[in-house]
Amino acid sequence: MSRVWEVPVHDSTRVRGVRVAVHEASAHAGLGRERTAAAELVATELAANLLGHAGGGQLVVNLVGAPDASGGSGASVQLYALDHGPGIADVAAAMRDGRTTTEGSLGAGLGGCRRIADAFDLFSAPGRGTAAAARIDPAPPASGRGAPPAPPVGGITLALARAEHCGDGWGWARSGDLLTLVLADGLGHGPKAAHASAVAVAELQRAAHLPPDEVLRVLHTALRPTRGAAVAVAQVDGRREELHFAGVGNIGARLRAGDRWTALISHPGVVGAHFPARVPVRRVPWDRDSLLVAHSDGLPSRWEPPGDPRLLTRDPAVVAAAVLRDAGSPARPLRDDTSVAVLAPDRRTGSHDDRL
């Protein structure tokens, strides 16, 4: 899932570039004609909204594991629209299906995006801008069944200098009561770094039943033929209501418990090359108010964790996108491949409107 498409949207000529990027991403994901058309429509509406209400922004396209594929096989197209604009004054009104006041819109509006996409959420704050995330799955849900429940996991990756491949990658897997998130930063940049992180994410599917330190040992063996990676593993044990965390290399993580953020420290080393003799595992309680943000070293070391409690209840993909957006700006671009992954409690909340 290392392919990344990033399109700056600052004038109407870039809307076509957005559609081209989404068409290419859909082909890589194996989406059929109808799902590709849906992805292009949602992306066009998001781009039009960036131009009409935010003064421009960026549209990012990632490939992510489909929610019914255990994070391993099958890919969905994930769209992110990020801006530092004035924000949306009345989100509930903006989300009404068919409501659009934007030139270049196809008439669906943000409400249409929510209806068309398999998952859609956004967060907007006055004076801070908006972060929106939409997911298009390989096939529409079976009639009457609705979309499969997505895990409370989300993330975003950006490649340095808008490169084709990103050396970072993240993924998840379930095994019984365990939900495991892995975030990998392949050494260096480009296709070889992307290959290393992709191997780590794929190998998780065969090791998700193991505790985090043992998962890392399995990944170490799998990554030996590659250039290696920094890797963090976070695992929620639903039965024990605990989070177990272990990392090797320059991977960061912050845990929110109550109203406090705590840094979770990774051990020095390189998975696949220089593996430590012992990997410490941090064990902490995990409840409905917990939140984990893991990130590669592309995120500035002094980034500020989100402080708005409203953001913390949004879809994890939106939280991750907002964290990445707020860590940089047009005047302070990111200086490395960058990934942010968020693990949230399984709140099983209702619709977007219920959480406004």
C-alpha positions in Angstrom: 0.0 0.0 0.0 3.0 2.3 -0.5 1.6 4.2 -3.5 0.6 7.8 -2.7 -1.0 10.4 -4.8 -0.9 14.0 -3.6 -2.5 16.8 -5.6 -2.2 20.4 -4.5 -5.6 22.1 -5.2 -5.2 25.8 -5.6 -7.0 26.5 -8.8 -9.6 24.9 -11.0 -7.1 23.4 -13.4 -6.0 20.9 -10.7 -9.4 19.3 -10.5 -8.6 17.2 -13.5 -5.4 16.2 -11.9 -7.4 15.0 -8.9 -9.6 12.8 -11.1 -6.6 11.4 -12.9 -4.9 10.5 -9.6 -8.1 8.8 -8.3 -8.6 6.9 -11.5 -5.0 5.6 -11.3 -5.4 4.7 -7.6 -8.7 2.9 -8.4 -6.9 0.8 -11.0 -4.2 -0.2 -8.6 -6.9 -1.2 -6.0 -8.8 -3.2 -8.6 -12.0 -1.2 -8.4 -14.5 -1.8 -11.1 -16.0 0.8 -13.3 -18.9 1.8 -10.9 -16.7 2.0 -7.8 -14.1 4.0 -9.8 -16.7 6.5 -10.9 -17.9 6.8 -7.3 -14.3 7.6 -6.2 -13.9 10.2 -8.9 -17.2 11.8 -8.0 -16.3 12.1 -4.3 -12.8 13.4 -5.1 -14.2 16.0 -7.5 -16.6 17.3 -4.8 -13.9 17.4 -2.2 -11.6 19.3 -4.6 -14.4 21.8 -5.4 -15.0 22.3 -1.7 -11.3 23.1 -1.2 -11.4 25.7 -3.9 -14.8 27.2 -3.1 -14.6 27.4 0.7 -11.0 27.0 1.9 -9.0 29.0 -0.7 -7.3 25.7 -1.7 -5.7 22.8 0.0 -4.4 19.3 -0.9 -6.1 16.1 -1.9 -4.3 12.9 -0.9 -5.1 9.4 -2.1 -3.9 6.3 -0.3 -4.6 2.6 -0.7 -5.8 1.0 2.5 -6.9 -2.5 3.5 -10.6 -3.1 2.8 -12.6 -3.5 6.1 -13.7 -7.0 5.3 -10.3 -8.2 4.3 -8.7 -8.3 7.8 -6.3 -5.5 6.7 -4.4 -7.9 4.4 -5.8 -8.7 1.0 -8.0 -6.4 -1.0 -7.7 -2.6 -1.1 -9.9 0.4 -0.8 -9.2 3.9 -2.1 -8.9 6.4 0.8 -9.3 10.1 0.0 -8.3 12.9 2.2 -9.0 16.6 1.7 -6.9 18.9 3.9 -6.9 22.6 4.3 -5.9 25.5 6.6 -8.9 27.6 5.6 -11.5 29.4 7.6 -13.4 26.2 8.5 -17.0 25.3 8.1 -19.3 27.4 10.2 -22.3 25.1 10.1 -21.2 21.5 9.5 -24.7 20.0 9.8 -26.0 22.3 7.1 -23.0 21.6 4.9 -23.6 17.9 5.2 -27.1 17.9 3.9 -27.3 15.7 0.8 -27.3 17.7 -2.4 -26.4 21.0 -0.8 -23.6 22.7 -2.7 -22.7 26.3 -3.4 -19.4 25.6 -5.0 -18.5 26.4 -8.6 -17.2 23.3 -10.3 -19.2 20.9 -8.1 -21.1 18.1 -9.7 -24.0 18.9 -7.4 -23.6 16.2 -4.8 -21.9 18.3 -2.1 -20.5 16.9 1.1 -23.7 15.2 1.9 -23.5 13.4 -1.4 -19.9 12.4 -0.6 -21.2 10.8 2.6 -23.9 8.9 0.8 -21.7 7.7 -2.0 -18.6 6.7 0.0 -18.5 3.6 2.1 -17.1 5.7 4.9 -17.0 9.5 5.2 -16.2 11.8 8.1 -14.8 15.3 8.6 -13.7 17.7 11.3 -13.8 21.4 10.9 -12.9 24.2 13.3 -13.3 27.9 12.8 -9.9 29.4 11.8 -8.2 26.0 11.8 -9.5 24.5 8.5 -11.0 21.2 7.7 -9.9 17.6 7.4 -12.1 15.1 5.5 -11.7 11.4 4.8 -13.7 9.3 2.4 -13.2 5.5 1.7 -14.4 3.7 -1.4 -14.3 -0.1 -1.1 -13.8 -2.6 -3.9 -17.5 -3.5 -4.0 -20.7 -2.0 -2.7 -22.2 -3.7 0.3 -24.7 -6.4 -0.3 -28.3 -5.1 -0.6 -29.8 -4.5 2.8 -26.7 -5.4 4.7 -24.9 -2.1 4.9 -21.1 -1.6 4.8 -19.0 -4.0 6.8 -18.0 -2.5 10.2 -14.6 -0.9 9.9 -12.1 -1.4 12.7 -11.4 1.6 14.9 -8.1 2.2 13.0 -7.1 4.8 10.5 -4.1 6.4 9.0 -2.5 8.5 6.3 0.8 8.4 4.5 2.6 11.1 2.4 5.7 10.7 0.4 8.6 13.1 0.5 8.4 15.7 -2.3 5.3 14.0 -3.8 7.3 10.9 -4.8 5.4 8.0 -6.3 6.3 5.5 -3.5 6.3 6.2 0.3 8.7 4.3 2.5 6.2 4.3 5.3 3.3 1.9 5.7 0.7 0.9 8.2 -1.8 -1.9 8.6 -3.9 -3.8 11.0 -5.1 -7.3 11.7 -7.6 -9.1 14.0 -7.1 -12.3 15.9 -9.8 -13.2 18.3 -10.0 -10.5 21.0 -6.8 -8.9 19.7 -6.7 -5.9 17.3 -3.1 -5.2 16.2 -1.8 -2.1 14.5 1.7 -2.0 12.8 3.4 1.1 11.5 6.7 0.7 9.6 9.2 3.2 8.3 11.5 1.5 5.7 15.0 2.9 5.8 15.6 5.6 3.3 13.2 6.5 0.6 11.8 5.2 -2.7 10.7 1.7 -3.8 13.2 -0.3 -1.7 12.0 1.5 1.5 8.4 1.0 0.4 9.1 -2.7 -0.1 10.4 -3.1 3.4 7.4 -1.4 5.0 5.0 -3.4 2.8 6.6 -6.7 3.9 6.1 -5.7 7.5 2.5 -4.9 7.0 1.8 -8.1 5.0 3.6 -10.3 7.6 1.5 -9.0 10.4 -1.4 -11.1 9.0 0.5 -14.3 10.0 1.6 -13.0 13.4 -1.4 -11.1 14.8 -2.1 -13.7 17.4 1.3 -13.1 19.0 2.2 -10.4 21.6 3.9 -7.2 20.2 7.5 -8.2 21.1 7.1 -11.6 19.3 5.4 -9.9 16.4 8.5 -7.8 16.0 10.7 -10.9 16.0 8.7 -12.4 13.3 8.9 -9.2 11.3 12.7 -9.1 11.9 13.0 -12.5 10.1 10.7 -11.5 7.3 12.6 -8.2 6.7 16.1 -9.6 6.6 16.1 -9.7 2.8 15.1 -6.0 2.7 16.9 -2.9 3.8 15.0 -3.0 7.2 12.6 -0.7 8.9 11.7 1.0 12.1 8.5 -0.7 13.3 6.0 -0.1 16.1 3.3 -2.6 17.1 0.3 -1.6 19.2 -2.2 -4.3 20.3 -5.5 -3.9 22.0 -6.7 -6.9 24.0 -10.4 -6.4 24.1 -11.0 -9.0 26.8 -8.4 -7.6 29.2 -9.1 -4.0 28.2 -5.4 -3.4 27.8 -3.1 -1.8 25.2 0.3 -3.5 24.7 2.9 -1.5 22.8 6.4 -2.2 21.6 8.7 -0.6 19.0 12.1 -0.9 17.5 13.7 2.1 15.7 12.8 5.7 15.3 9.0 5.4 15.6 7.0 7.7 17.9 3.7 7.1 19.7 1.5 9.1 22.0 -1.2 7.6 24.2 -4.2 9.6 25.5 -5.6 8.4 28.8 -8.2 10.7 30.4 -7.0 14.2 29.5 -3.3 13.5 29.4 -0.9 12.5 26.6 2.0 10.1 27.4 4.9 9.3 25.0 5.5 5.6 24.4 9.1 4.9 23.7 10.5 2.5 21.1 13.8 0.6 21.6 16.9 1.5 19.5 17.5 -0.9 16.5 16.4 -1.8 13.0 13.9 -4.6 12.3 15.6 -6.8 9.7 19.1 -5.7 10.5 20.0 -4.8 14.1 17.5 -6.3 16.4 17.8 -5.9 20.1 18.2 -8.9 22.4 15.1 -7.8 24.4 12.2 -5.6 23.4 10.3 -4.0 26.3 6.5 -4.1 26.1 4.5 -1.3 27.6 1.1 -2.4 29.1 -1.5 0.2 30.0 -5.3 0.2 30.5 -7.5 0.8 27.5 -11.0 2.2 27.8 -13.5 4.3 25.8 -11.5 7.5 26.4 -8.2 6.1 25.2 -6.5 7.0 21.9 -3.2 6.1 20.4 -1.4 8.1 17.7 1.7 6.4 16.2 3.9 8.1 13.6 7.1 7.9 11.7 10.0 10.4 12.1 8.6 12.4 9.2 6.4 14.1 11.8 8.3 16.9 13.6 9.6 15.9 17.0 7.7 18.7 18.7 4.3 18.1 17.1 1.4 18.9 19.4 -1.2 16.1 20.0 -4.8 17.2 19.2 -6.4 19.1 22.0 -9.9 19.6 20.8 -12.0 16.9 22.4 -14.4 17.0 19.4 -11.7 15.8 17.1 -10.8 12.9 19.3 -14.2 11.3 18.7 -14.0 11.5 14.9 -13.1 8.6 12.6 -9.5 7.6 13.2 -8.6 8.4 9.6 -9.8 12.0 10.1 -7.8 12.3 13.4 -4.7 11.0 11.6 -5.2 13.4 8.7 -5.7 16.4 11.1 -2.5 15.5 13.0 -0.5 15.3 9.9 -2.0 18.6 8.5 -1.4 20.5 11.7 2.3 19.3 11.9 3.1 21.1 8.7 2.1 24.0 6.5 2.9 25.5 3.1 5.7 27.5 4.8 6.9 24.4 6.8 6.6 21.4 4.5 7.3 17.9 5.8 10.9 16.8 5.4 10.5 13.0 5.0 8.1 10.3 4.1 5.5 10.7 6.8 2.8 8.4 8.2 0.3 8.8 11.1 -1.9 5.9 12.3 -4.5 6.2 15.0 -6.0 3.4 17.1 -9.3 4.3 18.9 -11.7 2.4 21.1 -14.4 0.5 19.4 -17.2 2.9 20.4 -19.6 1.7 17.7 -21.1 5.2 17.4 -23.9 6.0 15.0 -24.0 8.3 12.0 -22.0 11.5 11.4 -25.0 13.6 12.4 -25.3 11.9 15.8 -21.8 13.1 16.6 -22.0 16.7 15.5 
